[in-house]
Amino acid sequence: MNDSENMYDPEVGARDRDVEKRKNKLSVGFVVFLIATIILVTLSSLASFSLAFVQSGNIATAIGSVIGHSHFFPLVTIAIASFWQSMRNMRSRTKIYFFWSILTLLAALSQWAKYLTSGLSALG
């Protein structure tokens, strides 16, 4: 069957429309993953902001820290990954942001632990 015969076959058109619907549909799992990513990005941004603000005492430095650590590095990674066509979708970009937010949150928490333990040892 060639393309001109497929054009008149209603079954082929219905299958193509079903495939298109599945491509554009967001799954429940992805929506949950997206919400978890937004929560993690918010937590890592807050942790980065509060640590930079406590250490420097300057709000501009704290905002710069949030922009740099929580948003600039993931966006650069997304830009580099977008060179590959398979990475040019929302799911891939959300995964990159998710894993960067985990790294940023862990780094900020470890810096908080270091800051708090050094402050306690200086007191005692």
C-alpha positions as CSV (number, residue, x, y, z in Angstrom):
1,M,0.0,0.0,0.0
2,N,1.5,3.4,-0.9
3,D,0.9,6.8,0.4
4,S,-1.9,7.7,-2.0
5,E,-3.8,4.6,-0.9
6,N,-3.2,5.4,2.8
7,M,-4.8,8.8,2.3
8,Y,-8.2,7.2,1.6
9,D,-8.0,4.6,4.4
10,P,-10.0,5.9,7.4
11,E,-8.3,3.4,9.7
12,V,-4.9,4.8,9.0
13,G,-6.1,8.3,9.8
14,A,-7.7,7.2,13.1
15,R,-4.4,5.5,14.1
16,D,-2.4,8.6,13.3
17,R,-4.8,10.8,15.4
18,D,-4.6,8.3,18.3
19,V,-0.8,8.5,18.2
20,E,-0.9,12.3,18.1
21,K,-3.3,12.4,21.1
22,R,-0.9,10.1,23.1
23,K,2.1,12.3,22.3
24,N,0.4,15.5,23.5
25,K,-1.2,14.1,26.6
26,L,0.5,14.6,30.0
27,S,0.4,11.5,32.1
28,V,-0.4,11.6,35.8
29,G,3.1,10.3,36.7
30,F,4.7,13.2,34.8
31,V,2.5,15.8,36.5
32,V,3.5,14.3,39.9
33,F,7.1,14.4,38.9
34,L,6.7,18.0,37.7
35,I,5.2,19.1,41.0
36,A,8.0,17.3,42.9
37,T,10.6,19.1,40.8
38,I,8.9,22.5,41.5
39,I,9.0,21.7,45.2
40,L,12.6,20.6,45.1
41,V,13.6,23.7,43.1
42,T,11.8,25.9,45.7
43,L,13.5,24.1,48.6
44,S,17.0,24.3,47.0
45,S,16.4,28.0,46.2
46,L,15.4,28.7,49.8
47,A,18.3,26.8,51.2
48,S,20.8,28.5,48.9
49,F,19.3,31.9,49.7
50,S,19.3,31.5,53.4
51,L,22.8,30.2,53.5
52,A,24.2,33.0,51.4
53,F,22.3,35.6,53.4
54,V,23.5,34.3,56.7
55,Q,27.1,34.1,55.5
56,S,27.3,37.4,53.7
57,G,24.5,39.5,55.3
58,N,23.8,41.0,51.9
59,I,20.5,40.3,50.2
60,A,21.9,41.0,46.7
61,T,24.5,38.3,47.3
62,A,21.9,35.9,48.4
63,I,19.7,36.6,45.3
64,G,22.8,36.1,43.1
65,S,23.5,32.8,44.8
66,V,20.0,31.6,44.1
67,I,20.2,32.7,40.5
68,G,23.6,31.1,40.0
69,H,23.3,27.9,41.9
70,S,19.6,27.0,41.5
71,H,18.8,28.3,38.1
72,F,21.9,29.2,35.9
73,F,23.6,25.8,36.0
74,P,20.5,23.8,35.2
75,L,19.6,26.1,32.4
76,V,23.1,25.8,30.9
77,T,22.8,22.0,31.1
78,I,19.5,22.1,29.4
79,A,20.9,24.3,26.7
80,I,23.8,21.9,26.1
81,A,21.5,18.9,26.2
82,S,19.2,20.5,23.6
83,F,21.8,19.9,21.0
84,W,20.5,16.3,20.9
85,Q,17.0,16.0,19.5
86,S,15.9,13.4,22.0
87,M,16.5,15.9,24.8
88,R,14.2,18.6,23.3
89,N,11.1,17.8,25.3
90,M,9.6,18.8,28.6
91,R,10.2,15.5,30.3
92,S,14.0,15.5,29.6
93,R,14.3,19.1,30.7
94,T,12.3,18.4,33.9
95,K,14.6,15.5,34.7
96,I,17.6,17.7,34.3
97,Y,16.1,20.4,36.6
98,F,15.1,17.7,39.1
99,F,18.6,16.2,39.4
100,W,20.2,19.7,39.6
101,S,17.9,20.7,42.3
102,I,18.8,17.6,44.3
103,L,22.5,18.4,43.9
104,T,21.9,22.1,44.9
105,L,19.9,21.1,47.9
106,L,22.4,18.6,49.1
107,A,25.2,21.1,48.6
108,A,23.4,23.8,50.5
109,L,22.5,21.4,53.4
110,S,26.1,20.2,53.7
111,Q,27.2,23.8,53.8
112,W,24.6,24.5,56.4
113,A,25.9,21.6,58.5
114,K,29.5,22.8,58.1
115,Y,28.4,26.4,59.1
116,L,26.5,25.2,62.1
117,T,29.1,22.8,63.4
118,S,31.9,25.4,63.0
119,G,29.8,27.9,64.9
120,L,29.1,25.5,67.7
121,S,32.7,24.5,68.1
122,A,33.8,28.2,68.2
123,L,31.3,28.7,71.0
124,G,32.5,25.8,73.1
